[in-house]
């Protein structure tokens, strides 16, 4: 009986070692569920899947998650995307708040405030990579493929720009001109990592420091002029 138990244990160890070697240098399926997202699905592995199209079904389920979210009380303008705030610069009366999305962020975008959709614009002709700060203003002749959802709100025009990357070559928008959106309502999705830019009047300030990780429909992102709360 003891011998049989030892044989079974050795067999299990052999399977574990085999799985580790088979998936090296990436996590074995035996330990992957115990790891955080960035360690469970390393960036180099994801970029390899981008090249060969062989995405692991578990990663796709993780990436396509779309949790229910309830907008917090108040009238602060909410983050339109999950990601890292990398810039909040102003040009020509407009403040551009840039949010960089990673491969591990939730990729459904939400309306930053209540308003009526006045336009859903599509433009751009190249695919780029990076955090989006350099092309946030789309001033160059060649600019990234993007969709821009324009809203008429109580504070004037607000826009959410969904920008593709080398990895993210597809954008979905789920709203139409003339549609009234609620604060925090879903408005679209970028497939794989990319950039979202929120455009608001220059008088409004970013309420979080650069480098803050924000969540769509949950994080208050923009404060009104003169609001220091």
Buried (B, 14 or more C-beta within 10 A) or exposed (E): EEEEEEEEEEEEEEEEEEBBEEBEEBBBEEBBEEEEEEEBBBEEBBEEBBEEEEBBEEBEEBBEEEEEBEBEEEEBBBBBBBBBBBBBBBEEEBBBBBBBBBBBBBBBBBBBBBBEBBEBEEEBEEBBEBBBBEBBBBEEEEBBBBBBBBBBBEBEBBBBBBBBBBBBBEBBBBBEEEBEBEBBBBBBBBBBBBBBBBBBBBEBBBBBEEEBBBBBBBBBBBBBEEEEE
